[in-house]
Amino acid sequence: IRTFNKDILLDERVVQVVNEVKNTLKDNGKVLVRASGTEPLVRVTLSCETQIELDKHMDKIVSMINLIKEEV
């Protein structure tokens, strides 16, 4: 997600949605959301058992980050 404001990751809404996805997946997937060290990007990486699950969780996280990005 292209953004120059990497502090978005500290927003409580982003933290909450990431934690929700992690709690839903438990040991059946992985979630990594981090600021790029070399580009103005926030990187979202997910692994899940099914593509449908992955799409649902990815959309949830990306939508929240984009929503907050628009507010700033």
C-alpha positions in Angstrom: 0.0 0.0 0.0 1.7 3.2 -1.1 1.9 5.7 1.7 4.5 8.1 3.1 2.9 8.0 6.5 4.2 4.7 8.0 2.8 5.8 11.4 -0.5 4.4 10.1 0.6 1.1 11.5 0.5 2.5 15.0 -3.2 3.5 14.7 -5.3 1.5 17.2 -7.8 0.5 14.4 -5.0 -1.1 12.3 -3.6 -2.8 15.4 -7.1 -4.1 16.3 -7.9 -5.5 12.8 -4.5 -7.2 12.5 -5.0 -8.8 15.9 -8.5 -9.9 15.0 -7.1 -11.6 11.8 -4.3 -13.2 13.8 -6.8 -14.5 16.4 -9.0 -15.9 13.7 -6.2 -17.7 12.0 -4.4 -18.9 15.1 -2.0 -21.6 13.9 -3.6 -22.0 10.5 -2.0 -18.9 8.9 0.4 -16.0 9.3 0.0 -12.3 9.2 2.8 -9.7 8.7 2.1 -6.0 8.3 5.1 -3.8 8.2 6.5 -0.6 6.8 9.0 -1.0 4.0 12.5 0.1 4.8 13.3 1.3 1.3 10.1 2.5 -0.3 7.1 4.6 0.8 5.0 1.4 1.3 3.2 -0.6 3.9 3.6 -4.3 3.1 0.8 -6.7 4.0 1.7 -10.4 3.9 -0.8 -13.2 4.7 -0.9 -17.0 4.5 -4.1 -19.0 4.9 -5.4 -22.4 4.2 -7.7 -21.2 1.4 -7.7 -18.5 -1.2 -11.2 -17.4 -0.1 -9.9 -16.9 3.5 -6.8 -15.1 2.3 -8.9 -12.7 0.2 -11.3 -11.9 3.0 -8.6 -11.2 5.6 -6.4 -9.3 3.1 -9.3 -7.1 2.2 -10.2 -6.4 5.8 -6.6 -5.2 6.6 -6.0 -3.3 3.4 -9.4 -1.6 3.6 -8.7 -0.3 7.1 -5.2 1.0 6.2 -6.6 2.7 3.1 -9.4 4.2 5.2 -7.0 5.7 7.7 -4.6 6.8 4.9 -7.5 8.9 3.4 -8.1 10.6 6.8 -4.5 11.8 7.1 
